[in-house]
């Protein structure tokens, strides 16, 4: 999982990427390709 300041580019890397908010943090998850996971902050 990559930790980034901004998730805009992480979200656009692949079609299946979705942003999810969990416990006050914003995550990018991708069910088909888990290597695209990212977290902000």
C-alpha positions as CSV (number, residue, x, y, z in Angstrom):
1,X,0.0,0.0,0.0
2,X,1.3,3.4,-1.0
3,X,0.8,6.4,1.4
4,X,0.3,9.6,-0.6
5,X,-0.4,13.2,0.1
6,X,-3.0,13.3,-2.8
7,X,-5.0,10.4,-4.1
8,X,-6.1,12.1,-7.3
9,X,-3.5,10.3,-9.4
10,X,-3.8,7.1,-7.5
11,X,-7.5,7.0,-8.3
12,X,-7.0,7.5,-12.0
13,X,-4.4,4.8,-12.5
14,X,-6.9,2.0,-13.3
15,X,-10.6,1.7,-14.0
16,X,-11.5,-0.4,-10.9
17,X,-10.1,2.0,-8.4
18,X,-12.6,3.4,-5.8
19,X,-12.1,5.8,-3.0
20,X,-13.4,4.7,0.4
21,X,-13.4,6.6,3.7
22,X,-12.6,4.5,6.8
23,X,-11.9,5.7,10.3
24,X,-11.2,9.2,9.1
25,X,-8.7,8.1,6.5
26,X,-9.2,8.0,2.7
27,X,-8.3,4.8,0.9
28,X,-8.1,3.8,-2.7
29,X,-9.1,0.2,-3.1
30,X,-9.2,-2.1,-6.2
31,X,-10.7,-5.5,-6.0
32,X,-9.4,-6.8,-9.3
33,X,-5.8,-5.5,-8.9
34,X,-5.0,-5.1,-5.2
35,X,-1.5,-3.7,-6.0
36,X,-3.2,-0.3,-6.7
37,X,-4.1,0.2,-3.0
38,X,-3.3,3.6,-1.5
39,X,-3.9,5.6,1.6
40,X,-3.9,9.3,2.2
41,X,-2.1,11.0,5.2
